[in-house]
Amino acid sequence: MSPYFTDLAQQYIDGEWRPGSGSWDVIDFNPYDGEKLASITTATVDEVDQAYRAAARAQKEWAAANPYARRAVLEKALRLVEEREAEISEAIVAELGGTRLKAAFELHLAKEFLRESARLALRPEGRIIPSPVDGRENRVYRVPVGVVGVISPFNFPFLLSLKSVAPALALGNAVVLKPHQDTPVVGGSLIAKIFEDAGLPGGLLNVLITDIAEIGDAFLEHPVPRVVSFTGSDEVGRHVATVCAAHFKRSVLELGGNSALVVLDDADLDYAVDAAVFSRYVHQGQVCMAANRVLVDRSVAEEFTGKFVAKVKSLKAGDPRDPETVIGPVINSRQADALSGVVAQALAEGATALVHGSRTGNLVEPSVLTGLPADSALLRQEVFGPVAFLVPFDGEEEAVRIVNDTPYGLSGAVHTGDVERGVRFARRIDTGMFHVNDGTVHDEPIVPFGGEKHSGIGRLNGDTLLDVFTTVKWISVQHGRSDFPF
């Protein structure tokens, strides 16, 4: 077992590692074999307060620090991730049930985002704006928001925690991070350890391992944080947004999706099959951008379906420690039960199983379903696991209608022999992101990332982070004398 699960099974508050004082423990299990990795006593409402107060105390000095000094800490954190890549990979495999391929994918992106966050420290710029008043100089400063609360999910916890934590710190903020209770080490305390070793002053990053059953809405309602960055389901995201709005906080929500990969009649079918299989089954389909629905023009549906089914059947499911494994376990039995229910419901509604994967514990093998009724709720919801719905269509107009017929709008892709035809198609889809002749799963450090409709509010990555983790302040200077009416 990785030493991370013994050494880091604690809360990290105000630069100190310590046990929580809650009434119960978060038990961290390996989802593949059920091995107990760690037991962590939950943080309480009082410890939420301690973490936020520590962050507020430390933030002022950090904000005043030279941005080049802040950049140096981020650069050191990146070097530590590079040096510890093998150990972090092992932790991802153990705690998430991630395959070796998935761990490498997550670590590659995490390093890229850390690299960009280091650059971000130098990016804020002020402005001088003309005034209609003689002698007045209008200065607009870009300043940190203060303290940021981050709530991260279980599917890519190392990456998706860093996506908010690193830029928030780079821009002069302090952070309190609450990782998902199924990934408390990879998504939380491991990140704290990296920044501690990188020289980040105590109090600037705090990690609370806890659950709503222990703290209720204290993490959201606390008066200190001005921004809450949440990644997770739209159901919880709605609650986060509501509570934040009631307390005049800004919320940034990266939520679920029901992405479609569309195969037009002139597509390269072999390539489209590869893209579709990856887009649906990467990390067991536990990806917000995953292609829940694979839409295929009826004129090529038979050929595409045969190739798609053959490739899915070739995917090896099993122990994620095996480098040959493509499909590992889902995160917990609750997710596995839900996926079994989805397949059963689809079959009850008249769908045909072209591939009907079996289930052993949390290991859910891939399924491919077709013939689902057009009015089925399953075609409009997020399915967080290795279940694909194949949907034939007749012409582009019908494809556009089907793709948009969902409350989500995160990602998607279209395959065609004519790139500009693909772009025209993409522009008609109500999503925050769409890809031509590629998969649906993409994230790049300098490109705005986020969704429309129930898939979220706001964007992360690149210059959009300035709007998320800083605010603007107007200071005017009167070099002469103003005239007052009385």
C-alpha positions in Angstrom: 0.0 0.0 0.0 1.2 3.5 -0.8 2.5 5.4 2.3 0.2 8.2 1.3 -2.7 6.3 2.8 -1.1 6.1 6.2 0.9 9.3 6.3 -1.8 11.6 4.9 -5.0 10.2 6.5 -5.6 13.5 8.4 -7.0 16.9 8.2 -4.7 19.7 7.1 -5.6 23.0 8.8 -3.4 26.1 9.3 -0.3 24.3 8.2 -0.7 21.4 10.6 -1.6 17.8 10.1 -4.1 16.6 12.7 -7.1 14.3 13.2 -10.6 15.5 12.8 -12.9 15.6 15.9 -16.1 14.4 14.2 -18.3 11.6 15.5 -17.5 9.1 12.7 -14.8 8.1 10.3 -14.5 8.3 6.5 -13.3 4.9 5.4 -11.2 5.0 2.3 -11.6 1.7 0.3 -10.0 0.4 -2.9 -13.0 0.0 -5.1 -11.6 -3.0 -7.0 -10.7 -5.4 -4.2 -12.3 -3.7 -1.1 -9.0 -3.2 0.7 -9.2 -0.6 3.4 -6.8 2.1 2.6 -7.4 4.6 5.4 -9.7 5.7 8.1 -10.0 9.4 8.6 -12.1 11.0 11.4 -14.3 13.7 9.9 -13.8 17.4 10.3 -16.5 19.2 12.2 -18.2 22.6 11.7 -15.7 24.0 14.2 -12.9 22.8 12.0 -14.5 24.3 9.0 -14.4 27.6 10.8 -10.8 27.1 11.9 -9.7 26.4 8.3 -11.5 29.4 6.8 -10.2 31.7 9.6 -6.6 30.4 9.0 -7.0 31.0 5.3 -8.3 34.6 5.9 -5.3 35.4 8.1 -2.7 34.0 5.7 -4.2 35.5 2.5 -3.4 39.1 3.0 0.3 38.6 3.2 0.2 36.2 0.3 -1.8 38.6 -1.9 0.9 41.3 -1.1 3.7 39.0 -2.1 5.6 39.5 -5.3 3.8 37.5 -8.0 7.2 36.0 -9.0 7.4 34.5 -5.6 4.0 33.0 -5.9 5.0 31.6 -9.3 8.1 30.0 -7.8 5.9 28.0 -5.4 3.7 26.7 -8.2 6.8 25.8 -10.2 8.2 23.8 -7.2 4.9 22.0 -6.9 5.1 21.0 -10.5 8.6 19.6 -10.1 7.4 17.6 -7.1 4.5 16.1 -9.1 7.1 15.2 -11.8 9.4 13.6 -9.2 6.6 11.7 -7.5 4.7 10.7 -10.5 5.1 6.9 -10.0 3.8 7.1 -6.4 0.9 9.4 -7.3 0.0 7.0 -10.1 -0.1 4.1 -7.7 -2.4 6.1 -5.4 -4.8 6.9 -8.3 -5.0 3.2 -9.2 -5.6 2.2 -5.6 -8.1 4.8 -4.5 -10.1 5.4 -7.7 -9.8 2.1 -9.4 -8.2 4.0 -12.2 -6.3 2.1 -14.9 -2.7 2.7 -15.6 -3.8 4.5 -18.8 -6.2 6.7 -16.8 -3.6 7.5 -14.2 -1.1 8.6 -16.9 -3.8 10.7 -18.6 -4.8 12.5 -15.3 -1.2 13.1 -14.3 -0.3 14.5 -17.8 -3.2 17.0 -17.6 -2.4 17.9 -13.9 1.2 18.8 -14.8 0.0 21.0 -17.8 -2.5 22.8 -15.5 0.2 23.4 -12.9 2.5 24.7 -15.5 -0.2 27.2 -16.7 -1.1 28.2 -13.2 2.5 29.2 -12.6 2.3 31.5 -15.6 -1.1 32.8 -14.4 0.6 34.4 -11.4 2.0 37.2 -13.6 -1.1 37.7 -15.8 -3.2 40.2 -13.8 -3.0 43.7 -15.2 -4.5 47.0 -14.2 -6.0 49.7 -16.4 -6.2 53.5 -16.5 -9.5 54.6 -17.9 -10.2 58.1 -19.2 -12.6 60.3 -17.2 -15.0 63.1 -18.4 -14.0 65.0 -15.2 -11.0 67.3 -15.6 -8.0 66.2 -13.5 -9.4 62.8 -12.6 -7.5 59.6 -13.2 -9.4 56.3 -13.0 -7.3 53.3 -12.0 -8.8 49.8 -12.2 -6.9 47.3 -10.2 -7.3 43.5 -10.5 -7.1 42.0 -7.0 -7.6 38.5 -5.5 -11.1 37.7 -4.3 -9.7 36.5 -0.9 -10.6 33.0 0.2 -11.9 30.3 -2.2 -13.8 27.2 -1.2 -13.2 24.2 -3.6 -15.3 21.1 -3.6 -13.9 18.4 -5.9 -15.3 15.1 -7.3 -14.2 11.5 -7.2 -13.6 10.8 -10.9 -10.4 12.9 -11.6 -9.8 14.1 -8.1 -6.1 15.0 -8.4 -6.6 17.0 -11.6 -10.0 18.6 -10.8 -8.8 19.7 -7.4 -5.7 21.3 -8.9 -7.7 23.0 -11.6 -9.2 25.3 -9.0 -6.6 25.2 -6.2 -3.5 26.0 -8.2 -4.9 29.1 -10.1 -6.6 30.4 -7.0 -3.3 30.3 -5.1 -1.3 31.7 -8.1 -3.6 34.7 -8.2 -3.1 35.6 -4.5 -6.0 33.8 -2.8 -6.1 31.3 0.0 -8.0 28.0 -0.4 -10.1 25.6 1.7 -10.5 22.3 -0.2 -13.1 19.6 0.5 -12.4 16.5 -1.6 -15.0 13.8 -2.2 -15.2 11.4 0.6 -14.4 8.5 -1.7 -11.1 10.1 -2.8 -9.9 12.0 0.3 -6.2 11.4 -0.3 -5.7 11.8 -4.0 -8.2 14.6 -4.2 -7.2 16.3 -1.0 -4.4 15.6 1.5 -1.9 14.6 -1.2 -2.3 18.0 -2.8 -1.8 19.6 0.5 1.4 17.7 1.0 2.7 18.7 -2.4 2.2 22.4 -1.7 3.5 22.1 1.8 6.7 20.6 0.4 6.8 23.3 -2.3 7.1 25.9 0.4 3.5 27.3 0.5 3.1 29.2 3.8 0.8 27.5 6.3 -2.8 28.5 6.3 -3.0 29.2 2.5 -4.2 25.8 1.7 -6.4 23.8 4.0 -8.0 20.4 3.4 -11.1 19.2 5.2 -12.1 15.6 4.9 -15.7 15.5 5.9 -19.3 15.0 4.7 -22.5 17.0 4.6 -23.9 14.6 7.3 -21.3 16.1 9.6 -21.1 19.7 8.6 -24.4 20.4 6.7 -24.0 23.6 4.6 -21.3 25.1 6.9 -18.7 24.9 4.1 -20.9 27.0 1.8 -22.4 29.4 4.4 -19.3 30.4 6.2 -18.8 34.2 5.9 -15.1 34.0 4.9 -15.1 32.5 1.3 -16.1 34.8 -1.5 -16.1 32.2 -4.2 -17.0 28.5 -4.2 -15.8 26.3 -7.1 -17.8 23.1 -7.3 -17.4 20.2 -9.6 -20.0 17.4 -9.4 -23.6 16.6 -10.2 -26.1 19.1 -11.4 -28.4 18.1 -8.5 -25.8 19.1 -5.9 -24.7 22.0 -8.0 -28.2 23.5 -7.9 -28.0 23.4 -4.1 -24.5 24.9 -4.0 -25.6 27.8 -6.3 -28.7 28.4 -4.2 -26.9 28.6 -0.9 -24.1 30.7 -2.4 -26.5 33.2 -3.9 -28.4 33.5 -0.6 -25.1 34.5 1.0 -23.9 36.8 -1.8 -21.1 34.5 -2.9 -20.0 33.8 -6.4 -20.2 30.1 -7.4 -18.5 28.4 -10.3 -20.2 25.2 -11.3 -18.7 22.5 -13.5 -21.5 19.9 -13.6 -22.7 16.8 -15.4 -23.2 16.1 -19.1 -25.1 14.0 -21.6 -22.7 14.4 -24.5 -23.4 13.0 -27.9 -20.9 11.8 -30.5 -22.4 12.2 -33.9 -21.4 10.2 -37.0 -22.5 11.8 -40.3 -22.9 9.9 -43.5 -19.5 10.9 -44.9 -17.5 10.1 -41.8 -14.4 7.9 -41.6 -16.1 5.1 -39.8 -13.0 3.3 -38.4 -11.8 6.5 -36.9 -15.2 7.4 -35.6 -15.4 4.1 -33.9 -12.1 4.6 -32.1 -13.2 8.1 -31.0 -16.6 6.9 -29.8 -15.3 3.9 -27.9 -12.7 6.1 -26.1 -15.3 8.9 -25.5 -17.7 6.5 -23.8 -15.5 4.1 -21.9 -12.5 6.1 -20.7 -12.3 5.7 -16.9 -15.3 3.3 -17.1 -17.4 6.2 -18.5 -17.1 8.1 -15.2 -16.3 11.4 -17.0 -18.7 14.4 -17.3 -17.8 14.8 -21.0 -18.3 11.1 -21.9 -20.4 10.3 -24.9 -23.5 8.8 -23.3 -25.1 8.8 -26.8 -23.6 7.7 -30.0 -25.7 9.0 -32.9 -25.2 7.4 -36.3 -26.7 8.4 -39.7 -28.9 5.5 -40.7 -27.1 5.1 -44.0 -23.9 4.0 -42.3 -25.4 2.7 -39.0 -25.1 -1.0 -39.8 -21.5 -0.9 -40.7 -20.6 1.5 -37.8 -22.5 -0.6 -35.3 -20.7 -3.8 -36.2 -17.3 -2.2 -35.8 -18.3 -0.4 -32.6 -19.6 -3.6 -31.0 -16.5 -5.5 -32.0 -14.2 -3.0 -30.5 -16.2 -2.7 -27.2 -16.1 -6.5 -26.9 -12.3 -6.4 -27.2 -11.9 -4.1 -24.1 -10.3 -5.9 -21.2 -12.1 -5.5 -17.9 -10.5 -6.4 -14.6 -7.7 -5.4 -12.2 -6.7 -1.8 -12.8 -3.2 -2.6 -11.7 -2.8 -4.7 -14.9 -1.4 -2.5 -17.6 -3.6 -4.3 -20.2 -6.8 -3.4 -18.3 -9.0 -0.8 -20.0 -12.1 -1.1 -17.9 -11.6 -1.1 -14.1 -14.2 -0.8 -11.3 -16.6 2.1 -10.8 -16.0 4.1 -7.6 -18.5 2.3 -5.3 -21.4 -0.1 -5.0 -23.9 2.7 -5.2 -22.7 3.6 -8.7 -22.6 -0.1 -9.7 -26.2 -0.6 -8.5 -27.3 2.5 -10.4 -25.7 1.2 -13.7 -27.4 -2.2 -13.3 -30.6 -0.3 -12.9 -30.0 1.8 -16.1 -29.5 -1.4 -18.2 -32.5 -3.1 -16.7 -34.7 -0.1 -17.3 -33.5 0.2 -20.9 -34.3 -3.4 -21.6 -37.7 -3.1 -19.9 -38.4 -0.2 -22.2 -37.7 -2.3 -25.3 -34.0 -1.7 -26.0 -31.8 -4.4 -27.4 -28.5 -5.3 -25.7 -25.8 -5.7 -28.4 -23.3 -6.1 -25.6 -24.6 -6.9 -22.1 -21.7 -6.6 -19.6 -21.8 -8.6 -16.4 -21.1 -7.2 -13.0 -18.8 -8.5 -10.3 -18.7 -6.3 -7.2 -17.9 -2.8 -8.4 -16.5 -4.1 -11.7 -19.2 -3.3 -14.3 -18.3 -4.5 -17.8 -19.3 -2.5 -20.9 -22.8 -2.6 -22.3 -24.1 -1.3 -25.7 -27.8 -0.8 -26.1 -29.8 0.2 -29.1 -33.5 0.6 -29.9 -34.3 2.7 -26.9 -37.6 4.6 -27.4 -37.1 8.2 -28.5 -39.0 9.4 -25.5 -37.0 7.5 -22.9 -35.7 9.5 -20.0 -32.5 7.6 -20.2 -31.5 9.4 -23.4 -31.8 12.8 -21.6 -29.9 12.0 -18.4 -26.3 11.5 -17.5 -25.2 7.9 -17.2 -22.0 7.8 -15.2 -20.6 4.5 -16.3 -19.7 2.1 -19.2 -23.1 2.0 -20.9 -23.5 3.3 -24.4 -26.7 4.1 -26.3 -26.6 3.8 -30.1 -29.2 6.0 -31.8 -29.7 6.1 -35.6 -30.9 9.3 -37.3 -32.1 10.4 -40.7 -30.1 13.5 -41.8 -28.5 16.4 -40.0 -31.7 18.1 -39.0 -32.9 15.1 -36.9 -29.4 14.7 -35.5 -29.3 18.3 -34.3 -32.7 17.9 -32.7 -31.7 14.7 -30.9 -28.4 16.1 -29.6 -30.1 19.2 -28.2 -33.0 17.2 -26.6 -31.4 17.1 -23.1 -31.2 19.5 -20.2 -27.4 19.2 -20.4 -24.9 21.1 -22.6 -21.3 20.3 -21.8 -19.4 18.6 -24.6 -19.9 16.7 -27.8 -18.3 15.7 -31.1 -19.2 15.2 -34.8 -17.5 13.1 -37.4 -17.6 14.1 -41.1 -15.4 14.1 -44.2 -16.0 17.9 -44.5 -14.5 19.9 -41.7 -16.6 23.0 -42.4 -19.7 20.9 -42.4 -18.7 19.7 -39.0 -18.2 23.3 -37.8 -21.6 24.3 -39.1 -23.1 21.4 -37.2 -21.2 22.2 -34.0 -22.5 25.8 -34.0 -26.1 24.6 -33.9 -25.5 22.5 -30.7 -26.3 24.1 -27.3 -23.1 23.2 -25.5 -20.1 25.0 -24.0 -17.7 22.8 -26.0 -17.9 20.7 -29.2 -15.2 18.9 -31.2 -15.0 18.2 -35.0 -13.5 14.8 -35.9 -12.3 14.0 -32.4 -13.6 12.6 -29.1 -15.9 14.3 -26.6 -13.3 14.2 -23.7 -10.9 17.2 -23.9 -9.5 19.7 -21.5 -6.7 22.1 -22.2 -5.1 24.6 -19.8 -5.7 27.8 -21.8 -9.0 27.1 -23.4 -12.3 28.1 -21.6 -13.9 25.0 -20.1 -17.5 24.7 -19.0 -21.1 24.0 -20.0 -24.5 25.5 -20.8 -27.9 24.6 -19.4 -27.7 22.2 -16.5 -24.0 21.5 -17.2 -22.8 24.5 -15.2 -22.2 28.2 -14.7 -19.0 29.9 -15.5 -15.7 28.8 -17.1 -12.4 27.6 -15.9 -8.9 27.6 -17.6 -6.8 30.3 -19.2 -7.7 34.0 -18.9 -11.2 33.1 -17.8 -9.7 32.3 -14.4 -9.0 36.0 -13.9 -12.8 36.6 -13.8 -13.3 33.6 -11.5 -10.6 34.1 -8.8 -10.0 37.9 -9.0 -12.2 41.0 -8.9 -11.7 44.5 -10.1 -11.4 47.6 -7.9 -11.8 51.2 -9.1 -9.7 53.8 -7.5 -9.9 57.3 -8.8 -7.3 60.1 -8.2 -8.3 63.8 -8.5 -5.1 65.7 -9.5 -6.9 69.0 -9.5 -10.0 70.1 -7.7 -13.6 68.8 -8.3 -16.5 71.2 -8.5 -19.4 70.3 -6.1 -22.9 71.6 -6.4 -23.2 72.5 -2.7 
